[in-house]
Amino acid sequence: MKSGDLLYGNREASVQFVHPIHFRLTRVLDWITYDGWIWLDGYQLNARGDAVARRSIFVQKSGLRVAPPPAIGKPGRQRRRT
C-alpha cells in the first residue's frame, strides 16, 4: 500500500464499518499494533470520489480491498433555454 491508493473497507476489514467506505490513503502509520492490523491515515470518499472526512482507521490488512476508481457519471444532456 502506498499514498494515493484507493481502498474499500467493509466488515472484513473492521467492525467499525457498518456501511462500507471508500478510502484514499495518505499514509500508513508505523504504530505498534496486533499482528495483521494496521493504522491508516487518509480521506473517506463519497460516491463521486470527493473527500468528505479525514480519518485514521484501524483495520485488518487482509480485509482491505483495492477499490476501482469512483464511477463519475457522464455529464447530463444540457437543456437549451428558450
N, C-alpha and C positions, 0 to 999 in steps of 0.2 A: 504494500500500500504506500502511496505517495501523495503529496499535496496535490489537490485538484481532482483526485479520484471521486467519482460519484458512486455512493454506496446505497444499498437498500437494507434497512433494518426492520425486522419483524420479531415475532415471539421467539424465533430460533436464536436470535442474537441476544435478546434480553426481555425479561418480563415487563420492563418499563414501556415497551412498545405495544400498547393495547391496540393502537392503529399503526400500521406500517408507515415508515417515513423514508423519504429520500434525503440523503445527507451528503454535502460537499465537504470533503476532508481538507482541513488546513494543516493539521499536524498530528502525528502520533506521539502521545506523551510517554515519557520513559519512566513513569511511576511504577513502583513495585506492586504487583497485583497477584491474584491467584493464577495458577497455571492455566493458560488458554484464554485468559481475559485481558483486555486492553482498554486504556482510556484514549479517546479521540476528541480532538477539538475540530469544530467546523460549523457549518450552517445547515439548518433544516430548510429544505426547499418545498415550495408549493408545487401544484400540478404543472405550472408553466415553467418551472425551473428557477423562479425568483427566490432569493434568500428571504426567509420570513422570521428566523430566530437564530441567534448564535447559541451554540450548545456545546457542552462537554458531555460525552456519553461513555458509559462503562458497559462494554459488550463482550460477548464471546466471539473471538475472531472467527471460529468455524461457522458461526451463524450468520455472518455478514455475506452479502452478495454484491457483486459489481452490478450496478444498475445501468441500463441503457440511457442515453440522453433523454431528457424530458421531451415528450411529443408537443411541439409548439404548432398549434393549428395554422393552417394556411389562412391568409387574410381573407375575410369575407368579401363578397361581392359588394362593391360600393353602389349605393343608390344615387342616382342623379337627381339633384334638387331642381325643381322647375318653378 
